């Protein structure tokens, strides 16, 4: 009996032990002071060259942040071709100048055709930008790539065309039910009356705004999902988990923040208006210029308050989107990411950075950018199955055959 048990135990296949999970942080090793030196040179050279230095400035900025982003102990590399970045910049500048010239010279048809062509080509431009961004990224010598087909890109872009169709239908309907001018050049026809359908037109317009917002949310979701799902590192594809409803919830909460901000701005503006009116009445006889200046000051303060109070809403959305994405993506079955970014702390950081940027007339901007980037990147942790060395070995082994095929499949990088 004992011999039979031993024989059965020996014949039983060994238990497969799951590979250990290694925890690796992502860190930003730069600082605001270092980035300030890069930023101030970029600004000065862009001013001196009337903006022509912009693609070189973008490359220097990307190289700084990539080289100071440590992923599992190794920095990212930005290896984009400067020639392609200059070509992309000149192409966009040329299209913009052509559109402006067409508008200023009264060539509405040409301007409309240019705008329509840009809208139709927007998915191609977005895909080209993503291919350029990932194709220019290296980690430990391993290439990244964006492998979505043109069909997938245009299918993901359907909200763009849906929004265009919504507003086209609205303008046709509004034109059909709007009141027409009275017959006769002298206006001697029947008196023009506002139709009872005006409230319906306003309601239809609000419905179009809501539908357009939903299209914008869907477009953001589709593009983010496609970017992750069709991104490759080595021979491994990205893993995407969020659903569209998650994005809608974040946007609804952001809208609530913004509505609260509008209410606060309305109350503040009402108070300022009453105060300005009182001061204008007091000083109208003696100093009319002071009264006018008080009114202008109240308006400027109102705009500043509106901008300031919108910051929490925008910061909330940025933080929640970052959490939603980085808590639910990974690389195939071998790596997952998690973030510990705190929404409240990030909102306060954005408010503080805005105040300091305003106080310093913009010179605190590079410090703000570096601190916000560090807060987001430093909150990410990677969980790698089998450890970093095993992951790198698999990716290097798999990218050999993939690299040549991807180079042909990706085509021309359109923009940089």
C-alpha positions as a LaTeX table, in Angstrom:
\begin{tabular}{lrrr}
\hline
Residue & $x$ (\AA) & $y$ (\AA) & $z$ (\AA) \\
\hline
Unk1 & 0.00 & 0.00 & 0.00 \\
Unk2 & 2.80 & 2.37 & 0.91 \\
Unk3 & 4.61 & 1.53 & $-2.33$ \\
Unk4 & 1.45 & 2.28 & $-4.32$ \\
Unk5 & 1.08 & 5.70 & $-2.68$ \\
Unk6 & 4.72 & 6.52 & $-3.39$ \\
Unk7 & 4.31 & 5.45 & $-7.01$ \\
Unk8 & 1.17 & 7.62 & $-7.39$ \\
Unk9 & 2.91 & 10.60 & $-5.82$ \\
Unk10 & 5.88 & 10.20 & $-8.15$ \\
Unk11 & 3.60 & 9.96 & $-11.20$ \\
Unk12 & 1.66 & 13.08 & $-10.23$ \\
Unk13 & 2.84 & 16.12 & $-12.24$ \\
Unk14 & 4.62 & 18.75 & $-10.17$ \\
Unk15 & 2.52 & 21.69 & $-9.06$ \\
Unk16 & 3.05 & 24.81 & $-11.15$ \\
Unk17 & 4.05 & 27.68 & $-8.95$ \\
Unk18 & 2.88 & 31.08 & $-10.03$ \\
Unk19 & 5.62 & 33.52 & $-10.92$ \\
Unk20 & 6.39 & 36.04 & $-8.17$ \\
Unk21 & 5.03 & 39.56 & $-8.55$ \\
Unk22 & 7.69 & 42.25 & $-8.34$ \\
Unk23 & 6.74 & 45.76 & $-7.25$ \\
Unk24 & 8.53 & 48.54 & $-9.11$ \\
Unk25 & 7.95 & 52.30 & $-8.59$ \\
Unk26 & 7.90 & 54.97 & $-11.27$ \\
Unk27 & 9.82 & 58.10 & $-10.26$ \\
Unk28 & 10.52 & 61.58 & $-11.57$ \\
Unk29 & 14.07 & 62.61 & $-10.71$ \\
Unk30 & 13.93 & 66.13 & $-12.15$ \\
Unk31 & 13.08 & 69.38 & $-10.43$ \\
Unk32 & 11.43 & 72.70 & $-11.15$ \\
Unk33 & 14.77 & 74.50 & $-11.00$ \\
Unk34 & 16.33 & 72.24 & $-13.64$ \\
Unk35 & 13.32 & 72.48 & $-15.91$ \\
Unk36 & 13.24 & 76.26 & $-15.51$ \\
Unk37 & 16.59 & 76.48 & $-17.31$ \\
Unk38 & 15.23 & 74.42 & $-20.20$ \\
Unk39 & 11.97 & 76.39 & $-20.26$ \\
Unk40 & 13.46 & 79.89 & $-20.21$ \\
Unk41 & 15.82 & 79.07 & $-23.10$ \\
Unk42 & 12.91 & 77.64 & $-25.09$ \\
Unk43 & 10.79 & 80.74 & $-24.46$ \\
Unk44 & 13.54 & 83.21 & $-25.37$ \\
Unk45 & 14.55 & 81.40 & $-28.55$ \\
Unk46 & 10.92 & 80.99 & $-29.62$ \\
Unk47 & 10.40 & 84.75 & $-29.20$ \\
Unk48 & 13.60 & 85.65 & $-31.06$ \\
Unk49 & 12.80 & 83.29 & $-33.96$ \\
Unk50 & 9.10 & 84.29 & $-34.08$ \\
Unk51 & 8.02 & 80.77 & $-33.16$ \\
Unk52 & 10.21 & 78.88 & $-35.62$ \\
Unk53 & 12.15 & 77.33 & $-32.71$ \\
Unk54 & 8.96 & 75.61 & $-31.44$ \\
Unk55 & 9.73 & 72.05 & $-32.69$ \\
Unk56 & 13.22 & 72.19 & $-31.18$ \\
Unk57 & 11.71 & 73.45 & $-27.91$ \\
Unk58 & 9.24 & 70.57 & $-27.89$ \\
Unk59 & 12.02 & 68.05 & $-28.42$ \\
Unk60 & 14.19 & 69.50 & $-25.63$ \\
Unk61 & 11.20 & 69.47 & $-23.25$ \\
Unk62 & 10.29 & 65.87 & $-24.11$ \\
Unk63 & 13.89 & 64.72 & $-23.73$ \\
Unk64 & 14.14 & 66.35 & $-20.31$ \\
Unk65 & 11.01 & 64.74 & $-18.91$ \\
Unk66 & 11.67 & 61.35 & $-20.51$ \\
Unk67 & 15.27 & 61.16 & $-19.28$ \\
Unk68 & 14.16 & 62.04 & $-15.73$ \\
Unk69 & 11.33 & 59.48 & $-15.64$ \\
Unk70 & 12.62 & 56.27 & $-14.06$ \\
Unk71 & 10.57 & 53.14 & $-14.80$ \\
Unk72 & 11.74 & 50.15 & $-12.75$ \\
Unk73 & 15.09 & 51.85 & $-12.24$ \\
Unk74 & 15.72 & 52.74 & $-15.89$ \\
Unk75 & 14.93 & 56.05 & $-17.63$ \\
Unk76 & 12.73 & 56.47 & $-20.67$ \\
Unk77 & 14.33 & 57.64 & $-23.90$ \\
Unk78 & 12.90 & 60.08 & $-26.44$ \\
Unk79 & 14.52 & 59.34 & $-29.81$ \\
Unk80 & 12.29 & 61.31 & $-32.18$ \\
Unk81 & 13.74 & 62.59 & $-35.42$ \\
Unk82 & 14.06 & 66.37 & $-35.35$ \\
Unk83 & 13.38 & 66.48 & $-39.10$ \\
Unk84 & 9.96 & 64.88 & $-38.66$ \\
Unk85 & 9.05 & 67.25 & $-35.85$ \\
Unk86 & 9.99 & 70.26 & $-38.01$ \\
Unk87 & 8.00 & 68.86 & $-40.93$ \\
Unk88 & 4.93 & 68.39 & $-38.74$ \\
Unk89 & 5.21 & 71.90 & $-37.35$ \\
Unk90 & 5.57 & 73.47 & $-40.82$ \\
Unk91 & 2.64 & 71.44 & $-42.17$ \\
Unk92 & 0.32 & 72.64 & $-39.40$ \\
Unk93 & 1.57 & 76.21 & $-39.70$ \\
Unk94 & 0.94 & 76.15 & $-43.46$ \\
Unk95 & $-2.62$ & 74.87 & $-43.04$ \\
Unk96 & $-3.36$ & 77.46 & $-40.36$ \\
Unk97 & $-2.03$ & 80.34 & $-42.48$ \\
Unk98 & $-4.01$ & 79.14 & $-45.52$ \\
Unk99 & $-7.21$ & 78.99 & $-43.46$ \\
Unk100 & $-6.66$ & 82.47 & $-41.99$ \\
Unk101 & $-5.93$ & 83.96 & $-45.42$ \\
Unk102 & $-9.07$ & 82.38 & $-46.85$ \\
Unk103 & $-11.15$ & 83.83 & $-44.01$ \\
Unk104 & $-9.65$ & 87.32 & $-44.18$ \\
Unk105 & $-9.97$ & 87.57 & $-47.98$ \\
Unk106 & $-13.62$ & 86.56 & $-47.93$ \\
Unk107 & $-13.09$ & 83.16 & $-49.56$ \\
Unk108 & $-15.68$ & 81.42 & $-47.41$ \\
Unk109 & $-15.92$ & 78.39 & $-49.69$ \\
Unk110 & $-12.18$ & 77.76 & $-49.55$ \\
Unk111 & $-12.16$ & 78.26 & $-45.77$ \\
Unk112 & $-15.09$ & 75.86 & $-45.36$ \\
Unk113 & $-13.40$ & 73.25 & $-47.55$ \\
Unk114 & $-10.18$ & 73.56 & $-45.54$ \\
Unk115 & $-12.08$ & 73.20 & $-42.28$ \\
Unk116 & $-14.02$ & 70.19 & $-43.59$ \\
Unk117 & $-10.82$ & 68.59 & $-44.87$ \\
Unk118 & $-9.16$ & 69.09 & $-41.49$ \\
Unk119 & $-12.15$ & 67.50 & $-39.70$ \\
Unk120 & $-12.13$ & 64.55 & $-42.10$ \\
Unk121 & $-8.38$ & 64.11 & $-41.65$ \\
Unk122 & $-8.44$ & 64.56 & $-37.85$ \\
Unk123 & $-8.47$ & 60.78 & $-37.14$ \\
Unk124 & $-5.45$ & 60.32 & $-39.42$ \\
Unk125 & $-3.63$ & 63.17 & $-37.69$ \\
Unk126 & $-4.41$ & 61.74 & $-34.25$ \\
Unk127 & $-3.19$ & 58.29 & $-35.26$ \\
Unk128 & $-0.05$ & 59.79 & $-36.76$ \\
Unk129 & 0.62 & 61.68 & $-33.54$ \\
Unk130 & 0.23 & 58.53 & $-31.44$ \\
Unk131 & 2.47 & 56.54 & $-33.77$ \\
Unk132 & 5.08 & 59.25 & $-33.57$ \\
Unk133 & 4.89 & 59.49 & $-29.77$ \\
Unk134 & 5.14 & 55.76 & $-29.09$ \\
Unk135 & 7.59 & 55.15 & $-31.92$ \\
Unk136 & 9.92 & 57.73 & $-30.39$ \\
Unk137 & 9.80 & 56.10 & $-26.94$ \\
Unk138 & 12.35 & 53.54 & $-25.74$ \\
Unk139 & 12.84 & 51.78 & $-22.42$ \\
Unk140 & 15.99 & 49.72 & $-21.88$ \\
Unk141 & 16.39 & 49.69 & $-25.66$ \\
Unk142 & 12.94 & 48.18 & $-26.18$ \\
Unk143 & 10.82 & 49.83 & $-28.84$ \\
Unk144 & 7.20 & 50.89 & $-28.44$ \\
Unk145 & 4.67 & 51.20 & $-31.25$ \\
Unk146 & 1.04 & 52.04 & $-32.05$ \\
Unk147 & $-0.40$ & 49.40 & $-34.38$ \\
Unk148 & $-4.03$ & 50.41 & $-34.92$ \\
Unk149 & $-5.26$ & 50.14 & $-38.51$ \\
Unk150 & $-6.87$ & 53.07 & $-40.33$ \\
Unk151 & $-10.20$ & 51.23 & $-40.17$ \\
Unk152 & $-9.95$ & 50.96 & $-36.39$ \\
Unk153 & $-9.00$ & 54.64 & $-36.10$ \\
Unk154 & $-11.97$ & 55.84 & $-38.15$ \\
Unk155 & $-14.38$ & 53.50 & $-36.37$ \\
Unk156 & $-13.17$ & 54.94 & $-33.06$ \\
Unk157 & $-13.70$ & 58.45 & $-34.48$ \\
Unk158 & $-17.43$ & 58.06 & $-35.14$ \\
Unk159 & $-18.36$ & 60.62 & $-32.40$ \\
Unk160 & $-16.68$ & 63.35 & $-34.49$ \\
Unk161 & $-18.98$ & 62.69 & $-37.41$ \\
Unk162 & $-21.98$ & 62.16 & $-35.13$ \\
Unk163 & $-21.46$ & 65.59 & $-33.57$ \\
Unk164 & $-21.18$ & 67.16 & $-37.03$ \\
Unk165 & $-24.43$ & 65.47 & $-38.08$ \\
Unk166 & $-26.19$ & 66.63 & $-34.90$ \\
Unk167 & $-25.36$ & 70.29 & $-35.48$ \\
Unk168 & $-26.06$ & 70.10 & $-39.20$ \\
Unk169 & $-29.53$ & 68.76 & $-38.43$ \\
Unk170 & $-30.06$ & 71.45 & $-35.79$ \\
Unk171 & $-29.24$ & 74.31 & $-38.17$ \\
Unk172 & $-31.51$ & 72.88 & $-40.86$ \\
Unk173 & $-34.39$ & 72.48 & $-38.39$ \\
Unk174 & $-33.82$ & 75.94 & $-36.87$ \\
Unk175 & $-33.79$ & 77.53 & $-40.34$ \\
Unk176 & $-36.98$ & 75.71 & $-41.32$ \\
Unk177 & $-39.03$ & 76.86 & $-38.34$ \\
Unk178 & $-37.50$ & 80.32 & $-37.86$ \\
Unk179 & $-39.66$ & 83.36 & $-38.79$ \\
Unk180 & $-39.18$ & 84.77 & $-42.29$ \\
Unk181 & $-38.98$ & 88.53 & $-42.99$ \\
Unk182 & $-42.14$ & 90.22 & $-44.24$ \\
Unk183 & $-42.75$ & 90.39 & $-47.98$ \\
Unk184 & $-41.78$ & 93.67 & $-49.63$ \\
Unk185 & $-38.60$ & 95.69 & $-49.63$ \\
Unk186 & $-40.12$ & 98.43 & $-47.50$ \\
Unk187 & $-41.27$ & 96.02 & $-44.86$ \\
Unk188 & $-44.95$ & 96.76 & $-45.61$ \\
Unk189 & $-46.03$ & 93.19 & $-45.11$ \\
Unk190 & $-47.66$ & 91.78 & $-42.01$ \\
Unk191 & $-45.96$ & 92.43 & $-38.70$ \\
Unk192 & $-43.32$ & 89.87 & $-37.84$ \\
Unk193 & $-44.18$ & 87.82 & $-34.77$ \\
Unk194 & $-41.95$ & 85.52 & $-32.83$ \\
Unk195 & $-43.27$ & 82.00 & $-33.29$ \\
Unk196 & $-44.30$ & 79.81 & $-30.43$ \\
Unk197 & $-41.59$ & 77.36 & $-31.49$ \\
Unk198 & $-38.76$ & 79.54 & $-30.17$ \\
Unk199 & $-38.71$ & 77.66 & $-26.82$ \\
Unk200 & $-38.61$ & 74.44 & $-28.80$ \\
Unk201 & $-35.59$ & 75.69 & $-30.76$ \\
Unk202 & $-33.83$ & 76.62 & $-27.52$ \\
Unk203 & $-34.64$ & 73.22 & $-26.06$ \\
Unk204 & $-33.38$ & 71.52 & $-29.21$ \\
Unk205 & $-30.17$ & 73.54 & $-28.98$ \\
Unk206 & $-29.63$ & 72.46 & $-25.37$ \\
Unk207 & $-30.26$ & 68.85 & $-26.39$ \\
Unk208 & $-27.63$ & 69.21 & $-29.12$ \\
Unk209 & $-25.16$ & 70.57 & $-26.54$ \\
Unk210 & $-25.76$ & 67.56 & $-24.28$ \\
Unk211 & $-25.44$ & 65.11 & $-27.18$ \\
Unk212 & $-22.24$ & 66.82 & $-28.31$ \\
Unk213 & $-20.80$ & 66.52 & $-24.80$ \\
Unk214 & $-21.64$ & 62.80 & $-24.80$ \\
Unk215 & $-19.94$ & 62.49 & $-28.18$ \\
Unk216 & $-16.86$ & 64.24 & $-26.78$ \\
Unk217 & $-16.77$ & 61.85 & $-23.82$ \\
Unk218 & $-17.19$ & 58.88 & $-26.12$ \\
Unk219 & $-14.41$ & 60.13 & $-28.39$ \\
Unk220 & $-12.05$ & 60.51 & $-25.44$ \\
Unk221 & $-12.92$ & 56.99 & $-24.28$ \\
Unk222 & $-12.51$ & 55.48 & $-27.76$ \\
Unk223 & $-9.15$ & 57.13 & $-28.35$ \\
Unk224 & $-7.73$ & 56.25 & $-24.94$ \\
Unk225 & $-8.92$ & 52.65 & $-25.27$ \\
Unk226 & $-7.50$ & 52.32 & $-28.78$ \\
Unk227 & $-4.19$ & 53.86 & $-27.73$ \\
Unk228 & $-3.72$ & 51.36 & $-24.90$ \\
Unk229 & $-5.17$ & 48.30 & $-26.64$ \\
Unk230 & $-3.13$ & 48.84 & $-29.82$ \\
Unk231 & 0.08 & 49.94 & $-28.12$ \\
Unk232 & 2.92 & 47.44 & $-28.18$ \\
Unk233 & 6.13 & 47.16 & $-26.24$ \\
Unk234 & 8.34 & 44.47 & $-27.65$ \\
Unk235 & 5.78 & 41.95 & $-28.85$ \\
Unk236 & 3.26 & 42.47 & $-26.04$ \\
Unk237 & 0.00 & 44.40 & $-26.41$ \\
Unk238 & $-1.60$ & 46.74 & $-23.90$ \\
Unk239 & $-4.43$ & 45.72 & $-21.56$ \\
Unk240 & $-7.48$ & 48.01 & $-21.13$ \\
Unk241 & $-10.23$ & 47.54 & $-18.52$ \\
Unk242 & $-12.32$ & 50.77 & $-18.08$ \\
Unk243 & $-15.78$ & 51.09 & $-19.65$ \\
Unk244 & $-17.57$ & 54.10 & $-21.13$ \\
Unk245 & $-19.80$ & 54.53 & $-18.06$ \\
Unk246 & $-16.70$ & 55.17 & $-15.93$ \\
Unk247 & $-15.80$ & 58.16 & $-18.12$ \\
Unk248 & $-19.37$ & 59.49 & $-17.99$ \\
Unk249 & $-19.33$ & 59.40 & $-14.17$ \\
Unk250 & $-16.11$ & 61.43 & $-14.04$ \\
Unk251 & $-17.50$ & 64.01 & $-16.45$ \\
Unk252 & $-20.78$ & 64.30 & $-14.53$ \\
Unk253 & $-18.88$ & 64.94 & $-11.30$ \\
Unk254 & $-16.74$ & 67.51 & $-13.12$ \\
Unk255 & $-19.87$ & 69.24 & $-14.42$ \\
Unk256 & $-21.21$ & 69.40 & $-10.85$ \\
Unk257 & $-17.96$ & 71.05 & $-9.72$ \\
Unk258 & $-18.25$ & 73.55 & $-12.55$ \\
Unk259 & $-21.90$ & 74.39 & $-11.78$ \\
Unk260 & $-20.98$ & 75.06 & $-8.16$ \\
Unk261 & $-18.17$ & 77.33 & $-9.40$ \\
Unk262 & $-20.59$ & 79.23 & $-11.63$ \\
Unk263 & $-22.98$ & 79.77 & $-8.73$ \\
Unk264 & $-20.15$ & 81.11 & $-6.58$ \\
Unk265 & $-19.01$ & 83.38 & $-9.41$ \\
Unk266 & $-22.56$ & 84.65 & $-9.86$ \\
Unk267 & $-22.84$ & 85.51 & $-6.18$ \\
Unk268 & $-19.44$ & 87.20 & $-6.18$ \\
Unk269 & $-20.25$ & 89.18 & $-9.33$ \\
Unk270 & $-23.58$ & 90.31 & $-7.90$ \\
Unk271 & $-21.82$ & 91.56 & $-4.78$ \\
Unk272 & $-19.19$ & 93.36 & $-6.83$ \\
Unk273 & $-21.84$ & 94.91 & $-9.08$ \\
Unk274 & $-23.77$ & 96.28 & $-6.12$ \\
Unk275 & $-20.57$ & 97.63 & $-4.57$ \\
Unk276 & $-19.46$ & 99.20 & $-7.86$ \\
Unk277 & $-22.88$ & 100.79 & $-8.36$ \\
Unk278 & $-22.82$ & 102.27 & $-4.88$ \\
Unk279 & $-19.32$ & 103.66 & $-5.36$ \\
Unk280 & $-20.24$ & 105.01 & $-8.79$ \\
Unk281 & $-23.20$ & 106.86 & $-7.28$ \\
Unk282 & $-21.03$ & 108.27 & $-4.50$ \\
Unk283 & $-18.24$ & 109.41 & $-6.81$ \\
Unk284 & $-20.18$ & 110.26 & $-9.94$ \\
Unk285 & $-20.26$ & 113.98 & $-9.18$ \\
Unk286 & $-16.63$ & 114.33 & $-8.17$ \\
Unk287 & $-14.68$ & 111.73 & $-10.13$ \\
Unk288 & $-16.44$ & 109.98 & $-13.03$ \\
Unk289 & $-13.18$ & 108.35 & $-14.14$ \\
Unk290 & $-12.86$ & 106.57 & $-10.81$ \\
Unk291 & $-16.40$ & 105.21 & $-11.14$ \\
Unk292 & $-15.64$ & 103.85 & $-14.62$ \\
Unk293 & $-12.44$ & 102.25 & $-13.40$ \\
Unk294 & $-14.34$ & 100.60 & $-10.54$ \\
Unk295 & $-16.77$ & 99.07 & $-13.04$ \\
Unk296 & $-13.93$ & 97.77 & $-15.20$ \\
Unk297 & $-12.19$ & 96.39 & $-12.11$ \\
Unk298 & $-15.35$ & 94.56 & $-11.06$ \\
Unk299 & $-15.60$ & 92.95 & $-14.51$ \\
Unk300 & $-11.94$ & 91.90 & $-14.49$ \\
Unk301 & $-12.27$ & 90.45 & $-11.00$ \\
Unk302 & $-15.35$ & 88.52 & $-12.14$ \\
Unk303 & $-13.42$ & 86.97 & $-15.04$ \\
Unk304 & $-10.53$ & 86.13 & $-12.72$ \\
Unk305 & $-12.89$ & 84.51 & $-10.23$ \\
Unk306 & $-14.52$ & 82.47 & $-12.97$ \\
Unk307 & $-11.13$ & 81.20 & $-14.10$ \\
Unk308 & $-9.97$ & 80.53 & $-10.55$ \\
Unk309 & $-13.12$ & 78.70 & $-9.54$ \\
Unk310 & $-12.97$ & 76.49 & $-12.64$ \\
Unk311 & $-9.55$ & 75.21 & $-11.56$ \\
Unk312 & $-10.93$ & 72.73 & $-8.97$ \\
Unk313 & $-13.26$ & 71.22 & $-11.58$ \\
Unk314 & $-10.50$ & 70.84 & $-14.15$ \\
Unk315 & $-8.06$ & 69.50 & $-11.56$ \\
Unk316 & $-10.67$ & 67.01 & $-10.31$ \\
Unk317 & $-11.23$ & 65.69 & $-13.82$ \\
Unk318 & $-7.49$ & 65.41 & $-14.49$ \\
Unk319 & $-6.88$ & 63.50 & $-11.26$ \\
Unk320 & $-9.87$ & 61.17 & $-11.64$ \\
Unk321 & $-9.03$ & 60.38 & $-15.26$ \\
Unk322 & $-5.45$ & 59.62 & $-14.28$ \\
Unk323 & $-6.67$ & 57.29 & $-11.52$ \\
Unk324 & $-9.22$ & 55.63 & $-13.78$ \\
Unk325 & $-6.70$ & 54.89 & $-16.51$ \\
Unk326 & $-3.63$ & 53.93 & $-14.50$ \\
Unk327 & $-5.54$ & 51.68 & $-12.12$ \\
Unk328 & $-6.95$ & 49.68 & $-15.03$ \\
Unk329 & $-4.25$ & 49.23 & $-17.67$ \\
Unk330 & $-1.23$ & 46.98 & $-18.10$ \\
Unk331 & 0.97 & 45.09 & $-20.53$ \\
Unk332 & $-0.70$ & 41.84 & $-21.63$ \\
Unk333 & $-0.61$ & 39.33 & $-18.74$ \\
Unk334 & 2.82 & 40.30 & $-17.42$ \\
Unk335 & 2.44 & 43.77 & $-15.90$ \\
Unk336 & $-0.21$ & 45.93 & $-14.26$ \\
Unk337 & $-0.13$ & 49.46 & $-12.89$ \\
Unk338 & $-1.66$ & 51.14 & $-9.85$ \\
Unk339 & $-1.69$ & 54.76 & $-8.77$ \\
Unk340 & $-1.91$ & 56.28 & $-5.30$ \\
Unk341 & $-2.68$ & 59.81 & $-6.53$ \\
Unk342 & $-4.98$ & 61.64 & $-4.09$ \\
Unk343 & $-7.66$ & 63.78 & $-5.71$ \\
Unk344 & $-7.83$ & 66.40 & $-2.96$ \\
Unk345 & $-4.06$ & 66.82 & $-2.76$ \\
Unk346 & $-3.82$ & 67.21 & $-6.53$ \\
Unk347 & $-6.60$ & 69.82 & $-6.61$ \\
Unk348 & $-4.80$ & 71.84 & $-3.93$ \\
Unk349 & $-1.51$ & 71.51 & $-5.85$ \\
Unk350 & $-3.17$ & 72.92 & $-9.00$ \\
Unk351 & $-4.70$ & 75.83 & $-7.08$ \\
Unk352 & $-1.38$ & 76.64 & $-5.38$ \\
Unk353 & 0.50 & 76.48 & $-8.68$ \\
Unk354 & $-2.03$ & 78.77 & $-10.37$ \\
Unk355 & $-1.77$ & 81.38 & $-7.62$ \\
Unk356 & 2.03 & 81.32 & $-7.67$ \\
Unk357 & 2.05 & 81.52 & $-11.47$ \\
Unk358 & $-0.19$ & 84.59 & $-11.39$ \\
Unk359 & 1.84 & 86.25 & $-8.63$ \\
Unk360 & 5.13 & 85.69 & $-10.50$ \\
Unk361 & 3.65 & 86.79 & $-13.86$ \\
Unk362 & 4.14 & 83.33 & $-15.35$ \\
Unk363 & 7.70 & 82.64 & $-14.21$ \\
Unk364 & 6.56 & 79.94 & $-11.79$ \\
Unk365 & 5.06 & 77.97 & $-14.69$ \\
Unk366 & 7.99 & 75.51 & $-15.15$ \\
Unk367 & 8.00 & 74.76 & $-11.41$ \\
Unk368 & 4.24 & 74.12 & $-11.59$ \\
Unk369 & 4.58 & 71.78 & $-14.57$ \\
Unk370 & 7.39 & 69.81 & $-12.92$ \\
Unk371 & 5.55 & 69.47 & $-9.59$ \\
Unk372 & 2.30 & 68.31 & $-11.22$ \\
Unk373 & 4.15 & 65.83 & $-13.43$ \\
Unk374 & 6.07 & 64.51 & $-10.42$ \\
Unk375 & 2.84 & 64.12 & $-8.41$ \\
Unk376 & 1.23 & 62.00 & $-11.11$ \\
Unk377 & 4.22 & 59.97 & $-12.22$ \\
Unk378 & 5.48 & 59.39 & $-8.69$ \\
Unk379 & 2.13 & 57.92 & $-7.67$ \\
Unk380 & 2.37 & 55.04 & $-10.18$ \\
Unk381 & 3.62 & 51.59 & $-9.20$ \\
Unk382 & 4.16 & 48.70 & $-11.61$ \\
Unk383 & 3.47 & 45.09 & $-10.61$ \\
Unk384 & 5.54 & 42.85 & $-12.87$ \\
Unk385 & 5.00 & 39.11 & $-13.11$ \\
Unk386 & 8.30 & 37.27 & $-12.80$ \\
Unk387 & 10.36 & 40.36 & $-12.11$ \\
Unk388 & 11.96 & 43.07 & $-14.22$ \\
Unk389 & 14.79 & 40.96 & $-15.65$ \\
Unk390 & 12.39 & 38.28 & $-16.87$ \\
Unk391 & 10.11 & 40.94 & $-18.39$ \\
Unk392 & 12.98 & 42.62 & $-20.23$ \\
Unk393 & 14.24 & 39.27 & $-21.50$ \\
Unk394 & 10.83 & 38.35 & $-22.92$ \\
Unk395 & 10.30 & 41.75 & $-24.52$ \\
Unk396 & 13.75 & 41.83 & $-26.14$ \\
Unk397 & 13.26 & 38.29 & $-27.47$ \\
Unk398 & 9.81 & 39.07 & $-28.89$ \\
Unk399 & 10.58 & 42.43 & $-30.46$ \\
Unk400 & 13.08 & 41.06 & $-33.00$ \\
Unk401 & 10.57 & 39.80 & $-35.56$ \\
Unk402 & 7.94 & 42.32 & $-34.54$ \\
Unk403 & 10.08 & 45.38 & $-35.18$ \\
Unk404 & 10.52 & 44.80 & $-38.92$ \\
Unk405 & 6.84 & 44.02 & $-39.45$ \\
Unk406 & 5.71 & 47.04 & $-37.43$ \\
Unk407 & 7.93 & 49.39 & $-39.42$ \\
Unk408 & 6.03 & 48.49 & $-42.59$ \\
Unk409 & 2.60 & 48.42 & $-40.95$ \\
Unk410 & 2.85 & 51.81 & $-39.27$ \\
Unk411 & 3.60 & 53.85 & $-42.37$ \\
Unk412 & 4.60 & 57.51 & $-42.36$ \\
Unk413 & 4.57 & 59.49 & $-39.12$ \\
Unk414 & 2.49 & 62.49 & $-40.06$ \\
Unk415 & 3.07 & 64.85 & $-37.15$ \\
Unk416 & 5.40 & 65.25 & $-34.24$ \\
\hline
\end{tabular}
